[in-house]
Amino acid sequence: FLLLKIMSDYETITVEKRDKVAVITINRPDKLNALNKTVHSEGVAALDELRRDDSARVVVITGAGEKSFIAGADISEFAGQTPVTQRDLFHEKTFFNSIDVFPKPVIAMINGFCLGGGCELALACDIRIASENARFGQPEINLGIMPGGGGTQRLTHLIGEGRAMEMILTGDMIDAATALQFGLVNHVYPLAELEAKTMELAAKIAEKAPVALQLCKEAVKFAAKS
């Protein structure tokens, strides 16, 4: 792949262009790529720019390092928050919803922990590809709160009410093999093969007619939500 960094002025993410595929990497490995306000705002800004870039046909989202895709929300930001102020944050434009309404295909390349808000971000993507060491969960219940980034809806739509209910009410993690069995992910590969396999699929999709891609995505998402 031709590798070209197209945006370099972000604090918490990197954005690279590989031919017709753009790769957004959450770049907070010391925090296991936990989501904070800056990640959300920069993710939204990056997607807004990629929406206008006709040469970017597909977007891949991943996390820096081999341990974690996104380990959840950065709970250090919860200090001093009330339930009302926390709720109001989700009335703002979030990375989750920007992915959900993004007109081009979005693939989550899941390397390691995919928990809480990280799982919700993956759920907002169109296709999810995981490494064998990936772990999935909605552990919010263990903090006395509920998933606030769409997990209660998107997880239920994807894997069914019973399985979603168990994951959300227990806060337990599942491994990649179980996620594949549930239909939470499309494919599972050894970590050493994850990037190559994901980029192979992304490149294949990127060669399709862009208008058809957008219309197909809209139609499938409408069917899934109806």
C-alpha positions in Angstrom: 0.0 0.0 0.0 1.0 3.6 -0.6 1.2 5.1 2.9 0.5 8.8 3.2 -0.2 10.6 6.4 -2.9 13.2 5.5 -3.6 14.7 8.9 -1.0 15.3 11.6 -2.3 18.0 13.9 -4.3 15.8 16.2 -3.4 15.1 19.8 -5.1 11.7 20.4 -5.5 10.2 17.0 -3.5 9.7 13.8 -5.0 9.6 10.3 -3.2 7.9 7.5 -4.2 7.3 3.9 -3.3 4.0 2.3 -4.4 4.3 -1.4 -8.2 4.5 -1.2 -8.4 3.5 2.5 -8.1 5.9 5.4 -6.9 4.5 8.7 -7.9 6.3 12.0 -5.8 5.1 15.0 -6.8 6.0 18.5 -3.3 6.9 19.8 -3.4 6.7 23.6 -1.6 3.4 24.2 -0.5 4.4 27.7 -4.3 4.7 28.6 -5.2 1.6 26.6 -6.7 4.0 24.0 -9.5 5.0 26.4 -11.9 7.5 25.0 -11.9 11.0 26.3 -13.5 14.3 25.2 -10.6 15.0 22.9 -10.8 11.6 21.1 -14.5 12.2 20.5 -14.0 15.7 19.1 -11.0 14.8 17.0 -12.7 11.6 15.7 -15.7 13.7 14.6 -13.4 16.2 12.9 -11.4 13.5 11.1 -14.6 11.9 9.8 -15.9 15.3 8.7 -12.7 15.8 6.6 -12.8 12.2 5.2 -16.4 12.6 4.2 -15.3 15.4 1.9 -12.3 13.5 0.6 -13.5 11.6 -2.5 -10.2 9.7 -2.7 -11.0 8.0 0.6 -13.5 5.2 -0.2 -13.3 3.2 3.1 -12.3 4.0 6.7 -10.6 1.6 9.1 -10.6 2.5 12.8 -8.1 0.8 15.2 -6.2 1.4 18.4 -2.5 1.9 18.9 -0.4 -1.0 20.1 -1.3 -4.7 20.5 -3.0 -4.7 23.9 -6.1 -2.6 23.2 -8.5 -1.4 20.6 -10.3 0.8 23.1 -10.5 -0.2 26.7 -13.5 2.0 27.4 -14.1 5.6 28.4 -11.5 7.5 30.3 -13.0 7.3 33.8 -10.7 10.1 35.1 -13.1 12.4 33.3 -16.0 11.2 35.4 -14.7 13.0 38.5 -17.2 15.7 39.5 -19.7 14.7 36.9 -23.3 14.2 37.9 -25.7 11.8 36.1 -27.3 14.8 34.5 -24.1 16.4 33.2 -22.8 13.0 32.0 -26.1 12.5 30.1 -25.8 16.0 28.6 -22.4 15.1 27.1 -24.0 12.5 24.9 -26.3 15.1 23.5 -23.3 16.6 21.9 -21.9 15.2 18.6 -20.1 12.0 19.5 -17.6 9.8 17.7 -20.1 6.9 17.9 -22.9 8.7 16.1 -20.5 10.2 13.5 -19.4 6.7 12.6 -23.0 5.5 12.4 -24.1 8.2 10.0 -20.8 8.3 8.0 -21.7 7.6 4.3 -18.7 5.5 3.5 -18.0 1.9 4.8 -16.2 1.9 8.2 -14.3 -1.2 9.4 -13.2 -1.7 13.0 -9.9 -3.4 13.3 -10.0 -4.7 16.8 -6.7 -5.5 18.5 -7.1 -6.5 22.1 -9.5 -5.0 24.7 -12.8 -3.7 23.2 -14.7 -2.7 26.3 -17.4 -0.2 27.2 -17.2 2.8 24.9 -14.7 0.9 22.8 -17.2 -1.9 22.2 -19.8 0.7 21.4 -17.5 2.4 18.9 -16.9 -0.9 17.2 -20.7 -1.6 17.2 -21.2 1.7 15.3 -18.9 0.5 12.5 -20.2 -1.5 9.6 -17.8 -4.5 9.8 -15.8 -5.7 12.7 -12.6 -7.8 12.4 -10.8 -9.0 15.5 -7.5 -10.5 16.6 -7.5 -13.7 18.5 -6.5 -11.8 21.7 -9.5 -9.5 21.5 -11.9 -9.3 24.5 -15.3 -7.7 24.3 -17.6 -6.4 27.0 -19.9 -3.7 28.4 -18.6 -3.5 32.0 -20.5 -0.3 32.9 -22.7 -2.1 35.3 -19.7 -2.7 37.5 -19.4 1.1 38.0 -23.1 1.4 38.7 -23.9 3.0 35.4 -25.3 1.8 32.0 -23.8 1.9 28.5 -24.3 5.4 27.3 -22.9 5.2 23.7 -25.5 3.2 22.0 -24.5 -0.2 23.3 -28.0 -1.1 24.6 -29.4 -0.6 21.1 -26.7 -1.6 18.7 -25.5 -4.7 20.7 -29.1 -5.9 20.9 -29.7 -5.4 17.2 -26.5 -7.3 16.4 -26.5 -10.3 18.7 -30.1 -10.5 20.0 -31.8 -9.5 23.2 -30.8 -12.5 25.4 -27.1 -12.4 24.7 -27.0 -8.6 24.9 -28.9 -8.6 28.1 -26.5 -11.1 29.7 -23.4 -9.1 28.6 -24.8 -5.8 29.8 -26.3 -7.0 33.1 -23.2 -9.1 34.1 -20.5 -6.9 32.8 -18.6 -10.0 31.8 -16.1 -10.1 28.9 -16.3 -12.6 26.1 -13.4 -13.7 23.9 -13.0 -13.4 20.2 -14.2 -16.9 19.4 -17.4 -16.3 21.3 -17.8 -12.9 19.7 -17.5 -14.6 16.3 -20.1 -17.2 17.3 -22.5 -14.5 18.5 -22.1 -12.5 15.3 -20.5 -9.6 17.1 -17.5 -9.8 14.7 -17.2 -10.9 11.1 -13.8 -12.5 11.2 -11.1 -13.4 13.7 -7.4 -13.7 12.8 -4.1 -14.2 14.6 -2.8 -10.8 15.8 0.1 -11.0 13.3 -2.3 -11.3 10.4 -5.0 -8.8 11.6 -3.8 -5.7 9.8 -3.1 -7.4 6.5 -6.4 -9.2 6.4 -8.3 -6.1 7.4 -6.6 -4.0 4.8 -7.2 -6.7 2.2 -10.9 -6.5 2.8 -10.9 -2.7 3.0 -9.1 -2.5 -0.4 -11.5 -4.9 -2.0 -14.5 -2.8 -0.9 -12.7 0.4 -1.9 -12.6 -0.7 -5.5 -16.4 -0.8 -5.8 -18.5 2.0 -7.2 -18.6 4.7 -4.4 -22.2 5.7 -5.0 -23.3 2.1 -4.9 -21.4 1.6 -1.7 -23.1 4.5 -0.1 -26.6 3.4 -1.2 -26.0 -0.2 -0.2 -24.8 0.9 3.3 -27.9 3.2 3.7 -30.3 0.4 2.7 -28.7 -2.2 5.0 -28.7 0.1 8.0 -32.3 1.1 7.4 -33.3 -2.6 7.3 -31.3 -3.3 10.5 -33.1 -0.5 12.4 -36.6 -1.1 11.1 
